[in-house]
Amino acid sequence: MMYTWMSVTVVLTAYLAVTTEALLCYQCASTSPDGPCVTDISGLVNTSLGISSKYYQNCSASKPTWDRCMIETAATSGIYTLYHRGCHDGVNFTSGFDSPRFHGLDPNNLTTCEFINLIGKLVCYTFCQKDFCNGPQPPEVPYQQVCNESMSDYDYGEPCGVAGMFLKMELSFLEFFGVVTVLVTTLYLM
């Protein structure tokens, strides 16, 4: 009788150890370059911080073979027609988004692309194996939640849980725009 009780305990402990291992990924898709899956940085980070579950997916619980997070994109003329964050097994690809180039990719957070003639688009995959590695990461400094609402596209205040990320993105864009303006002006004057 004591032997049976110990066997059940060992099996139950082993089962719980296996089932508590979970890979958490961002889950969303946009079919436009300015869709929320691409632009809602505060919403994505707030999901990773546990403030929201809007973009949350437990890959291990959804499908046991999903062992990695992914970003899948498709673009035509440099414009996203699909931006998808989610879970993947690294083996099975959607028809039209498959290429031998994608088979056997390591989950090392590097992006691999291929032009798929069948759909006339540049398709890219990025695989990684850490929680929420398929999107923006929260600031490394400890944060303090001050609100629980999303930031609108026109409100440039600090979003919940994410200090200064929008401002930094805007400055980077403005700096890029300034460089392009200088280059175009220089070429025009030549």
Disulfide bonds with the S-S distance in Angstrom:
Cys25-Cys69 1.88
Cys28-Cys37 2.13
Cys59-Cys87 1.78
Cys113-Cys124 2.00
Cys128-Cys133 1.97
Cys147-Cys160 2.09
